[in-house]
Amino acid sequence: MASNPAIARAPRLDATDLASIYRLAASDFAQVNALIPTQLASEVALVEQIGAYIVNSGGKRLRPLIVLLTARCCGYDASDHIRLAAIIEFLHTATLLHDDVVDGSHLRRGRATANVTWGNAPSVLVGDFLYSRAFQLMVDLDNMDVMAIVADATNVIAEGEVLQLDHIGNAAYEESDYMEVILRKTALLFQAAAHTAAVLATRDAETIQAMRTYGRDFGLAYQLVDDWLDYEGDSDVMGKNIGDDLAEGKATLPLIRTMKFGSPHDAALVRDALETRCADALTAVRAAVRRSGALDYTRDRAVEFAARSADALNLLPNNIYREALEALASFAVARMR
């Protein structure tokens, strides 16, 4: 696929300026944002109310952004990528509703979670509505390859949720176990976003595989950064309570590394806090995690996966959309600054 020379000569994008990346997809995003409210329509008022609350709650919408940028990068000039971006956003929103119920979360994106506002049962059921609406949209898309990718991804994501739940409070959790969970829970939907958009745009197997790899490694980097921020971030910036993972008994990579390579005292401190889900120990745990070098290790792993993600783009046309995807990979780790 030949790139547009005028596009290819555009100035490189700044990874810290996410708005500039969104501006590149502004026209497509306007269509996505117009489509989403029409697909939230329901004869049941509470469905629309909760759906609109969570969909319009100020998320970055990185997954649909990846759909739009990937399609344009690969030369796609039709309109099905708009519907695909909405499908991916609905699936992500459904997982958020379910996650918040399972985790008992009170805050997301700086606002009260839907389960706090309306209760667990309505949140779960509206999550189910969004899942089913996403699959209705896929039927309309009439692309079996896309449907197979998304169906497999949603199945694996559900398995990841159960796998994580099964390891709550497990102080014997290994890094390999953790990586399997974040691959399933987080990276798979990023992978599906890039993979399906490439399938829409091209039949070139190498390009499709490259975008699948990009999405997966981007998702791994993004989750590693989130877990780093849980011990080094700020609640106001993150839009969630710092230390939530500890209170929920989730052994993320900073805790795993501290239990394995920290001093005997620090390892025991983290192990006890994790097993008892003691949020009151957060200050001491954060200090232990810093002393152990676990945050540096987590940062390095995030940078590694972000670099792999960017490297996967080498096969793509050299245009401004590819540069935007590269900038997104840099943005994933720039959040740690």
Secondary structure as UniProt FT lines:
FT   HELIX           5..8
FT   TURN            15..16
FT   HELIX           18..24
FT   HELIX           26..39
FT   HELIX           45..55
FT   HELIX           62..73
FT   TURN            74..75
FT   HELIX           80..103
FT   STRAND          107..108
FT   TURN            109..110
FT   STRAND          111..112
FT   HELIX           114..118
FT   HELIX           120..141
FT   HELIX           144..166
FT   TURN            167..169
FT   TURN            171..172
FT   HELIX           175..182
FT   HELIX           183..187
FT   HELIX           188..201
FT   HELIX           205..232
FT   HELIX           235..238
FT   TURN            242..243
FT   HELIX           244..247
FT   TURN            248..249
FT   HELIX           253..261
FT   HELIX           264..276
FT   HELIX           279..281
FT   HELIX           282..292
FT   HELIX           294..311
FT   HELIX           312..315
FT   HELIX           320..334
FT   TURN            335..336
//
